[in-house]
Amino acid sequence: MNKTKIIIFMFSLGGGGIQKFVMNIVNNINKEKFDISVALVNKKGVYLNELPNEVKVIDLKANRVHYSLIPLIKSMNRENPDILFCIGTNINIVGIMAKLVSRNDPKLIIRQAVDLNKVSTRKINLFLMKRLYPKVDKCVVLTNTMRENITKLIKLPEDKIEVIYNSINIHDISKKKKEVIDESFINIKEPKIISVGRLTKQKNQHMLIDAFNLVLREKKSKLIIIGEGEEKSEIEAKIKENNIQDDVLMLGYKSNPYKYIYNSDIFVLPSLYEGLSNALLEALACDIPIVTTDNPDFIIKDGVNGLQATVDKKDIANKITEILTDKSISEYMKSNNKEYMNNFDISNMINRYENLFKETRANSPSS
């Protein structure tokens, strides 16, 4: 059989979790069996220059996802892929529409990266998903919780749903977390609370700042936020409004966040919702206790390798303070992280996707 030709359809190659996932796929998939192209709504992002040379970039030259429909159809007709692999709710919807009207008939795999609920999913998207998602060949979700929710809300047949966890490159993180870090960071005397993620409403850094304000009443500490995003100016204004500029470090995007996590004392994920957070898994590999509001499939065992908090500033603050004030809890959690992180090694995920692509191509066309 010839190489399986796959077009990965996504928004951009910016510095988010979806983009990290795609980079893991294109860098580690068997190039002798799979020919990968990446179709981008916006040809931009920090990972553009890191793509392997053999990966073709298709620039759809669209400012918004729905404007990419016609360019995507033209690209599919020209490239004639065996599989169209779509990543993200709006991307999935446009990808399904493109498949339905394109001249060629690729197999269609979508990846639902965010759990479906009233907060994460607009009513119009839910309406379209109910009608379009059943037309796919396979829908990848990131946790068993997501499988249950998508079955319930979308009525998607269970045989079309595949649960594949996100992964981390444990070997790569183990090297990068020990790279040289700024001396000014090492010299911070106070305990360091760190959070990594896009600066968006979903990631909930506003509540994290409120929680940190409460922590400061109990324990002098520093908050480090790594990431860029549309909420940056609002977050900076909130920090200034609370007069804690000297206690919060906004470091922006970092190509190696691991050395900052490794040299901090607590990792906090305050998200309103997630699918399966890459940052959460990466923190597991950085020998650090974790406080998280989102805990799919109970990846964080409460009290064992981290603490689970509700989406509430007081509860987040209490969990952070509990770890900061009891060193034995911190050491116990750090010692347990290694056992859990091995479940998410990148080799497991790559094997699952290679098998999925192979089996989906071999199966009869979707209805």
ABEGO torsion letter per residue (X at the ends): XBBBBBBBBBABABABAAAAAAAAAAAABBAAABBBBBBBABBBEAAAAABBAABBBBBAGBABAAAAAAAAAAAAAAAGBABBBBBEAAAAAAAAAAAAABABBBBBBBBBABBBBAAABBAAAAAAAAAAAAABABBBBABAAAAAAAAAAAGBBAAABBBBBBBBBAAAAAAAAABBBBAAAAABABBBBBBBEBBBAAAGAAAAAAAAAAAAAABBBBBBBBEBEAAAAAAAAAAAAAGAAAABBBAEBBABAAAAAAABABBBBABABBBBBAAAAAAAAAGBBBBBABBBGGABBBGAAEBBBBBBAAAAAAAAAAAAABAAAAAAAAAAAAAAAAAABAAAAAAAAAAAAAAAAABBBBX
